[in-house]
Amino acid sequence: MAASPLQLGLVFGGVSGEHAVSIRSANTVAAALRRGANAQRYQLHCFYIDQWGHWWPPAVADAVLAKGTPAAANDLPAAPLRPGFQGFPEGALDIQVWVPVLHGPNGEDGTIQGLFSLMQVPFVGSGVLGSAVGMDKQAMKAAFAAAGLPQVPYACVEADELHRSPDALVLRLEQQLGYPCFIKPANLGSSVGISKATNRAELLAGLRLAAGHDPRLVVEQGVSARELECAVLGERQMRASVLGEICFDADWYDYDTKYSEGKSHTVIPAQVPADLSERARAMAIAACRAVGASGLARVDFFYSEASAELWLNEINTLPGFTSQSMYPMLWEASGVPLEELVHQLVQLAQESEHSSASGGLQAA
């Protein structure tokens, strides 16, 4: 007698500047979980979190996925009286494993991971600690520094410093980092709110832009380097994929370049020396260990051919799954097709229920 399919809950959308990216990623993951052998293994139920934080059942979620764009208020069946989580919609309490396909605050920062942990239901990806540290660039960089991992020079900034004494702040950053530099909100991804500054006016404008997204900011020294990425998969035993390179003609890898067809392309595997590839793959697993990430992660690097230096840029504990996203492409090139990849992620979620909190991570 065949086993009953596992009841999966894919949740997407969310209250974040990356809501639209989440919808695109969710379409990819949902299709893979409904194809091939996965169609017999799993019964997938999709749940949508709208831009105000309300959860909606599969009927609404499937309509949003079919449309491919965020739902406006008048597209939804009802308008709750206040924003935020109001409880689960019908069917959510029957879910056996959750698959969060959420990006940005309230999705990959430990918030929803804490909710699933309280429910005692397995979920794909890192737990509360790894998600929170991996999301906040200030905390992430502190963890990388504590682990002795190389990074480009950077400075942490609080928005209230910008409001109190902008001239003194700009002078400090000029002396510490110089130009060019990049200003980033600490808790957003997909290049949202990031800008490049080559002079004082651009730096001040970039700080104000980033502070509009997050009170915690990071400013990094600009370097002339290639952008490399590595995908990591695993719970107790972690594996690192081949490396990929992001190539683009724009001045830097901004949101438009990242998500617009034809504005960037990937080279997989990246054309780098074998020893550099091995060093980056080991560093990717070390980065996961440093922040406490597990399940899946994408780790980004800067590589200077001139000096042969490799710098850790950031970790993303819930990487994108859009048609331009590196994470699934890197595993495809490493011999793990998309349908198998999402299956392994669900299996890892089930294993994490029974693994000890102190389980170590080891290189493949």
Order of alpha helices (4+ residues) and beta strands (2+ residues): beta-alpha-alpha-beta-beta-alpha-beta-alpha-alpha-alpha-beta-alpha-alpha-beta-beta-alpha-beta-beta-beta-alpha-beta-alpha-beta-beta-alpha-alpha
